[in-house]
């Protein structure tokens, strides 16, 4: 796959993460007494979001960046993010 296509795919994944973090933030802001665990999960989600965004920005600034390697490595971060996001969603349903 070309670097341009890889970059577009990765950017789409990061955009998805950004929208999910925003949705959790918005839901938490509407809670009268936000659960401590939900706040901790939001921090975990934001940490993953920041790490991926910073790595993307670093690679984007480097014309010789190895997008293939980043694409391979992003899957574990996405898996962790999705597990944490699912856990947060479950806690919202239970509150």
C-alpha positions in Angstrom: 0.0 0.0 0.0 1.3 3.5 -0.8 2.4 5.8 1.9 -0.4 8.2 1.0 -3.0 5.5 1.4 -1.5 4.3 4.7 -1.4 7.9 5.9 -5.1 8.4 5.0 -6.1 5.2 6.7 -4.2 6.0 9.9 -5.6 9.6 9.9 -9.1 8.1 9.6 -8.4 5.9 12.7 -7.1 8.8 14.6 -10.2 10.9 13.6 -12.4 8.1 14.9 -10.5 8.1 18.2 -10.9 11.8 18.5 -14.6 11.7 18.0 -15.0 8.9 20.5 -13.0 10.7 23.1 -15.1 13.8 22.5 -18.3 11.8 23.0 -17.1 10.4 26.3 -16.0 13.9 27.4 -19.4 15.3 26.5 -21.3 12.5 28.3 -19.1 12.9 31.4 -19.8 16.6 31.5 -23.5 15.9 31.7 -23.1 13.6 34.6 -24.0 15.2 38.0 -21.7 12.9 39.9 -19.3 11.4 37.4 -17.9 8.0 38.4 -14.2 8.0 39.4 -13.7 4.9 37.2 -15.2 6.7 34.2 -12.8 9.7 34.7 -9.9 7.3 34.9 -11.0 5.6 31.7 -11.3 9.0 30.0 -7.7 9.7 31.0 -6.6 6.4 29.6 -8.4 7.2 26.3 -6.9 10.6 26.1 -3.4 9.2 26.7 -3.7 6.8 23.8 -5.2 9.6 21.7 -2.3 11.9 22.5 0.4 9.2 21.8 -1.1 8.3 18.5 -1.6 11.9 17.4 2.0 12.9 18.4 3.4 9.9 16.6 1.3 10.7 13.5 2.4 14.4 13.6 6.1 13.3 13.9 5.8 11.0 11.0 3.9 13.5 8.9 6.8 16.0 9.4 9.3 13.5 8.1 9.2 12.9 4.4 11.0 9.6 4.8 8.7 8.3 7.5 8.0 4.6 7.8 4.1 4.6 7.6 4.1 0.9 7.1 5.7 0.3 10.5 3.3 2.8 12.2 0.3 1.1 10.6 1.5 -2.3 12.0 2.0 -0.8 15.5 -1.2 1.2 15.6 -3.3 -2.0 15.9 -2.3 -2.7 19.5 -3.1 0.9 20.5 -6.4 0.7 18.7 -7.2 -2.6 20.5 -6.4 -1.0 23.9 -8.4 2.1 23.0 -11.4 0.1 21.9 -11.4 -2.1 25.0 -11.2 1.0 27.2 -13.9 2.7 25.2 -16.2 -0.3 25.5 -15.6 -0.4 29.3 -16.6 3.3 29.5 -19.7 2.7 27.5 -20.7 -0.2 29.8 -20.2 2.1 32.9 -22.4 4.7 31.3 -25.1 2.2 30.7 -24.9 1.0 34.3 -25.1 4.5 35.8 
